[in-house]
């Protein structure tokens, strides 16, 4: 069953996939896992990276160094929940949206695109967030904190998310 539209970026090529099949997932060092609860696609990668994409999410996985492991995710719609373990000697894993870039080492966080803005929320660990364009500087988020990144140049403001907002986002992933 197709839960997300995924494109795999390897060796500079975009390969459009309507669903990640087990063989394709293995080519990027991941396996597709069945889940109960809210419909979503879960990829578990050999280096411990876990990506959950909600139904209808559109994203590309990127393998910059062509080692068979995803290094980044380009998210165009909906939300993903990522659990990225610390990677010894490797660059941090990042999520790019039209508005923001969120990069981490060893954390769990969610990124949601809706209404022309990107929301980033940290469950555990630390996440650095900056605008793709139109602003300077970045913010660092800790557990329970989030930031809404809208088009423009206004400073990014870190806020402790109310329990209801955090719970509503995480419920989309069965949490």
N, C-alpha and C positions, 0 to 999 in steps of 0.2 A: 504494500500500500504506500502511496506517495504522500509524505507528510511535509515535504519542503522541496522547493526547486533549488537545485544545487549546481554550481559550476565548479569544476576543478581546474586550477591553473597550475600546470606543470610544464616545464621547459618552454615557457612563454606562450603556450597554447591554451585557449579557452575551450573546454569540452563541456557542452551543455548536457546536463543529465536531468531527467524528470524525476529520478529517484536514485539514490545511491544503492547500487546492488552490492552484494557481499564481495564480489571479485574486484569491483572498482574501489571499494573501501580498503581492501587489502593493499591495493596499489599505492595508497597514500598512508599506509601504516595504521589503518583503523578498521574496526568492525562495526557493523550496524547492529544495535541491540534493540530487542523488543521491549516495550514499556507498557505498563498499565496506567490508568488514570488519563489525564488530558492527552489528547493525541499530539505526538511530537516525534521527531526523529532524533535518535541518540547515537552519536558516533563516539566510540571509545578507541583511542589511539594507543599504540604500543609504548609511547613515552609517558603515558599516564594522562594525557590530555583528554578531556571529555567535553563534548559540545552537544547541547540539547537545543534544537531549533523547533519553535512552536509551529503548528500547522500554518501554512501559507508564507512562512519566512522565505525570503530570497537572499541567497548569499553565495559567495565564491570562497573556496578554500585556496590558499596560496602557499606554495612550497618554493620559497625564494632560492634556497641553496640546493634544491633538487636532491635532497637526501631521503625522500619518501615520507617525510613528516610535515604536516602543515605548520607554517610559521605565523600565518595571519588569516583573518577572515574579513572579507568585504561584505558588510551587511547593508542591504538595500530596503528591506521592509520587515516589519514585525519584530520579534524579539528572539534572542538567544541567551542561554545560561551556560557559562563556560567555567570549567574547573581546570586550571592550568597549574600543574606542579612546577616547582623550581626546576630550571633546566641548567645543569652544570655546563658551563662553557658555551652556552647557546644564547642567542638573542631572546629577548622576552617575546611572548606571544602577544599579538595586538589585534584589536578589532577596529576596522575603519568603517565609518558611516559617511553620508554626505556632509554632516556637520562636525564630526569629532573623530579623534583617534584615541583609543584607550589601550594602554600597554601595561603588562604586568609580568611578574615572576612569582609563582607560587601563590595563587589565590583563587577564589570563586567570586564571580561577578556576573551581573546581567546587564545587557544593553538592549534598549527598546527604541524603535523609531516609530513615531506617530505624530501627526499634525505638524509636520515640517520641522520637528526637533528630535534630538537624541537625548535619551535619559540613560545615565549610567549609575548603577547601584552596586555597592560592594557588600557581599555577604561575609567574606573573611579575607584577610590579607590587605594589600595596598594596591591601588590602581592610580596611574598617572593619566590625566585626561587633558587634551588640548584641542583647539579648533583646527579643522582642516585648513581654513583660510579666514582672513578677516579679523585677526586678533593676535595678540602676543601672549606669551606666558602659558603656563599650565597649572593645574591644580592637582593635589594628591588627595585621594579619598581613602579612608579607613573603614573598618566594619561599621555598617549601619548608616554610612554616609552616601550621598548621591549628588549629582549635578545634572541640570538640564542645559543642554547646549542648543541654542537657537541661532539662526543665521544672524550675522551682524558682528559688531565688535565689542559689545558690552562685556565687562569682566565676568568670568565664570565664578559662580558663587556655590561653595560647598555647603550643603545643608544636611542635618540629621533627618532622615526620612521618617515621617510618622509611621507607626506600626501598620496602619491600615493600607498605606500606599505600598510599603514593602511587601506586605502579605499578599496584596492583590497581584503584584507582578510575579512573585514567586509561585503563587497558586497556578499560574499558567504553565508551570513546569511540575505540578504535582507536589509542591513543597508546602 
